[in-house]
């Protein structure tokens, strides 16, 4: 197992383009998590978190700490897409691994814009 991980990391370092994309994705996710953590303020104000047409009340509300899951989502996307891109590099080749890394970056950027919109709507100021 240890040898497999070491060989995979050597292959990643040999492919500099994928290494740079993976590093950018991880840094973007860390920046996103820090932004969310610094933007969320504790409050008694509740946030509409999801909608269901089948419940008694159709809009369900959650507390302020629900917004912290946005940052966790970004970190999870970066971890999974980095691992998946490395595995795709080994199994399928360069082009599919690059596409997976770019998709991870796009998902983090989309999550960031969504989080900005939700935090601005929720912001008590």
C-alpha positions as CSV (number, residue, x, y, z in Angstrom):
1,X,0.0,0.0,0.0
2,X,2.8,2.4,0.9
3,X,4.6,1.6,-2.3
4,X,1.5,2.2,-4.3
5,X,1.0,5.6,-2.7
6,X,4.6,6.6,-3.3
7,X,4.5,5.5,-6.9
8,X,1.3,7.5,-7.4
9,X,2.9,10.6,-5.9
10,X,6.0,10.2,-8.0
11,X,3.8,10.0,-11.1
12,X,1.9,13.1,-10.0
13,X,5.2,15.0,-9.5
14,X,6.4,13.9,-13.0
15,X,3.2,15.3,-14.5
16,X,3.7,19.0,-13.6
17,X,0.5,20.3,-15.2
18,X,-1.7,18.0,-13.1
19,X,0.4,18.8,-10.0
20,X,-0.1,22.6,-10.6
21,X,-3.9,22.0,-11.1
22,X,-4.1,19.9,-8.0
23,X,-2.2,22.5,-5.9
24,X,-4.4,25.3,-7.2
25,X,-7.5,23.3,-6.4
26,X,-6.3,22.6,-2.8
27,X,-5.3,26.2,-2.3
28,X,-8.7,27.4,-3.7
29,X,-10.5,25.0,-1.3
30,X,-8.5,26.2,1.7
31,X,-9.2,29.9,0.7
32,X,-12.9,29.1,0.3
33,X,-13.0,27.4,3.7
34,X,-11.2,30.3,5.4
35,X,-13.6,32.8,3.7
36,X,-16.7,30.9,4.9
37,X,-15.3,30.5,8.4
38,X,-14.6,34.3,8.6
39,X,-17.8,35.4,7.0
40,X,-20.2,33.4,9.2
41,X,-21.2,35.2,12.4
42,X,-23.2,33.5,15.2
43,X,-26.8,34.8,15.3
44,X,-30.3,33.8,16.4
45,X,-31.5,34.5,12.8
46,X,-32.4,31.2,11.1
47,X,-31.6,30.4,7.5
48,X,-33.9,28.6,5.0
49,X,-31.8,25.5,4.3
50,X,-34.1,23.4,2.1
51,X,-37.5,23.1,0.5
52,X,-39.8,20.1,0.3
53,X,-43.2,20.0,-1.4
54,X,-44.1,16.9,0.7
55,X,-43.8,18.3,4.3
56,X,-46.2,20.2,6.4
57,X,-44.1,23.3,6.3
58,X,-42.5,23.6,2.9
59,X,-39.5,25.7,3.9
60,X,-37.2,24.2,6.5
61,X,-34.9,26.4,8.6
62,X,-31.5,25.8,10.2
63,X,-29.2,27.6,12.6
64,X,-26.2,29.8,11.5
65,X,-23.7,26.9,11.8
66,X,-25.3,25.3,8.8
67,X,-23.3,27.7,6.6
68,X,-20.1,26.2,7.8
69,X,-20.9,23.1,5.7
70,X,-20.2,25.2,2.6
71,X,-16.5,25.3,3.6
72,X,-16.5,21.6,4.5
73,X,-18.0,20.9,1.1
74,X,-15.1,22.7,-0.7
75,X,-12.5,20.8,1.3
76,X,-14.2,17.5,0.5
77,X,-14.4,18.3,-3.2
78,X,-10.7,19.2,-3.3
79,X,-9.8,15.9,-1.5
80,X,-12.0,13.7,-3.6
81,X,-11.1,15.3,-7.0
82,X,-7.4,15.3,-6.3
83,X,-7.5,11.6,-5.4
84,X,-9.7,10.8,-8.4
85,X,-7.5,12.8,-10.8
86,X,-4.5,10.9,-9.6
87,X,-6.2,7.5,-10.0
88,X,-7.5,8.5,-13.4
89,X,-3.9,9.5,-14.4
90,X,-2.7,6.0,-13.5
91,X,-5.6,4.1,-15.0
92,X,-6.9,6.1,-18.0
93,X,-4.3,8.7,-18.8
94,X,-3.4,12.3,-18.8
95,X,-6.4,14.0,-20.5
96,X,-9.1,12.5,-18.3
97,X,-7.1,13.3,-15.1
98,X,-6.8,17.0,-16.3
99,X,-10.5,17.2,-17.0
100,X,-11.3,15.8,-13.5
101,X,-9.0,18.4,-11.9
102,X,-10.6,21.3,-13.9
103,X,-14.0,20.0,-12.9
104,X,-13.0,20.1,-9.3
105,X,-11.8,23.7,-9.7
106,X,-15.1,24.6,-11.4
107,X,-17.1,23.0,-8.6
108,X,-15.2,24.9,-5.9
109,X,-15.7,28.2,-7.8
110,X,-19.4,27.5,-8.2
111,X,-19.7,26.6,-4.5
112,X,-17.9,29.9,-3.6
113,X,-20.3,32.0,-5.7
114,X,-23.3,30.2,-4.1
115,X,-21.9,30.7,-0.6
116,X,-21.3,34.4,-1.3
117,X,-24.9,34.7,-2.4
118,X,-26.3,32.8,0.6
119,X,-24.1,34.7,3.1
120,X,-25.2,38.1,1.6
121,X,-28.9,37.1,1.8
122,X,-28.5,35.8,5.4
123,X,-26.2,38.6,6.6
124,X,-27.9,40.3,9.6
125,X,-26.3,43.7,8.8
